Structures are given as structure tokens and as C-alpha cells.
Amino acid sequence: MSELGKTIGRYEIIAKVGQGAMGAVYRAQDPTIRRIVALKALPVEVTAGIEADGSGRSNAGFFEREAQAAGALLHPNIVTLYDAGRDGNWYYLAMEFIEGGTFAAEIARSGKVTPTRAAEVVAAVADALDFAHERGVVHRDIKPANLMILKDQSVKVADFGIARLTSASTTMTGDMMVGTPHYMSPEQVRASKVDGRSDLFSLGVVLYEALTGKKPFQADTLATILNAILSTSPPPPHEVDRSVPKELSTIVMKAMARKAEDRYPRGRDMAADLRRYGAPKAQTAAGGSRSVAIAAGIGVAALALGGFFLLRHPATAGPPAAVAPTEVGYLEFVSTPAGAEVFLDGNVVGRTPYTAEVAAGPHEVEFRKDGYYPASQSPRVEPNKRVVVELPLLARKEG
């Protein structure tokens, strides 16, 4: 905070709530209307060199146009962007502050979620993505940590516009990869032009992980992960976990097709399949009553007339179970030199510098880089706290 002072733009900083490779997130207040916001601050150099029109020329208005596009996404399942601007050497975005946790934390609590819960969360996200794609906005960074779970268990997609603003660094920049590679589409790995079907691939990866508790592309190195995304197909979820219904597994694999033309063309198509999967489950829960299906049809008709859909557990399933407090924290990885692969609890998650949301508790961290000896540490993360793992790497002696 020392670089920014006590305010960013007109916003009064209350506390830092997150730190990533691209910037920081603060809980802040708009002094004019006393509204609490989530304020994301990005260094100006993050957007330096971004070619907004493909001509090779940096566009000074790129940030403003991307923020305007994201700000126009008024949807019940998208985090609202209130304001954007520049303060000295920082760009900032003021967003809706969400009281709750993330889908990543929900998955981490039990290792996976039920098929019904996974389908309803992902269906709502698919609807939100369809709304954005129809308006020409591609998210580019769909992952469980960007899916915010509210106290009523509904979901909102966060960080629309952020990935595009940092697209000069979202794949490879020199020796550093920024972001989590496991959710990238083949188009992103190739640094090709992307459209909404890239987001749907990433959403398929999220659904795969939610159902099985495993990421579909896992390997010892980033290069191997990226190669797997480009050239392999993971086993279907129902083969990894027999409790996953085959119908739901088919939806996942269609979303994750390597060729974009083989995927769902639109988010609403994926959402429709997910809700068709859920319909028989609702009948079974109600003892096979046809009235449940009729009621569901009326609900869908109401949605088509403009009603807002919020994810809730069906009333027929009894009172919802109490949701445990979100027990997550943050690990920030820094190495000298930078560009080391980060292994978190045995899985490669990125390259330094890198920040990850993790479950509270003990973790095993190892840095690896060609030409250097590995370095490791065993940090313990407290809930809502950030721990910096900073390790020097010792160069190997040749011969």
C-alpha cells in the first residue's frame, strides 16, 4: 500500500484482501455514496504493448474500452463493475464486493462437490458467459477461483475484463507464465485468437475438477501440461469417479473438445444440457411426481420472460445444510531468479512470481528451474492470511 497511499482514485482503502502477479485487491469505500467495493489495482506497465487492433501499435484507450465493455455486463451471475480509472502509475477497477467464498474453496472443503451442485453452478456460469459472449466479451480466465459463491449459494463470475487487460502476459512472457495453466484452452496455449468457445473449454475443465476432485491435465512440468492440453484427451469423469453420471460426463467432454468447432457453440446450449441432466434428479427427489416437472417448466418459462435465476437448493430437499466458513488463505511465490516452476503439494501450478488461493493449513512448496538446484519450504497458511514463500535458487556447477 505504500506506493499508493491511502486512496486510489477517490476510493478510500480499508484493507488489502488479495495479491496476485498482476496487482492487488483491496476492500475500499466510495466516499461519495459510502458503498463498499472490491478495488483491483493494476500497474500501468501491465497493459504496455498490448496490441488492441492487431496492427502492432499500442492503443492508449485500450484500458478504457475494455473496462467499458466489462461494465456493460449487467447480469445476475456476473460481478458488477462500477467504475474504472487511472491514478498515477496504477489503473483501478471498482467492483461489487462479494461476501462469501469461491468455488475453488467449496471444492477444496470436500475434495469435490455433488453432481447436482456442480451442474447448477456451472449452468449458471454458462448462462453468464453466453450473455457476455453475445456482447463480444470473452473472459479468458475461467477457473474455480474466479467463480464467487454468495451466502445464498448463488454464483457470480468475477474478473471480466481483467484477463484481456493483462493479455500481454497471460500465456508466456519471456521466462514467466502468469495465471494457472490447467484451465487454458488449446487456442490460448497456441496464443491464437479466441472466442467464447475458449471460455466454454475452461468451464468444462472446472466442471471436470468439481466432479472428480482432479484436474484433467496434470503433469510434472508446465511444458508437459501445455502439451497435454494440445494433444491429449483426459479420461471421461465417470471413468475417474464412478459416482459421476455418464450423462454429465458426456457434457464435460463435449465442452472440452480440442477443436473449438466440436464444442458447444454457445454457453446457453451447455446450460440447457446441464439443466436437462438435473430435471430427472428433481423428479426422483420428489418421489417421481410429474408435478415437479410441470413446476420446473413453469420456472423456465418465467426465466424466459425476464426473471433472474439465483442458485438455491430445491425446497423439496429439506433445509440447506449449514455452510462452513471459507477457510482459505494465499501463498505468494517468489524466487531468485524468477521463472521457477512452482510445485504446490506435488502439483505444478505456475511460475514465479505467482500467487495462489489455497486451503488454510500446511502445504509443501518446491521451486524447480533448469540449471539450478530445487528449493523447498513447508509453509502454514492461516485463514484469510497471505504467506510469502521467497527462496533463492543455487546454480548447479557444470561438470
Secondary structure, 3 states (H helix, E strand, C coil): CCCCCCEECCEEEEEEEEECCCCEEEEEEECCCCEEEEEEEEEHHHHCCCECCCCCCECCCHHHHHHHHHHCCCCCCECCEEEEEEECCEEEEEEECCCEEEHHHHHHHHCCCCHHHHHHHHHHHHHHHHHHHHCCCCCCCCCHHHEEEECCCCEEECCCCHHHHCCCCCCEECCEECCCHHHCCHHHHCCCCCCHHHHHHHHHHHHHHHHHCCCCCCCCCHHHHHHHHHHCCCCCHHHHCCCCCHHHHHHHHHHCCCCHHHCCCCHHHHHHHHHHHHHHHHHHHCCCCHHHHHHHHHHHHHHHCCCCCCCCCCHHHCCCCCCCCCCEEEEEEEEECCCCEEEECCEEEEECCEEEEEECEECCEEEECCCECCEEECCEECCCCEEEEEEECCECCCC
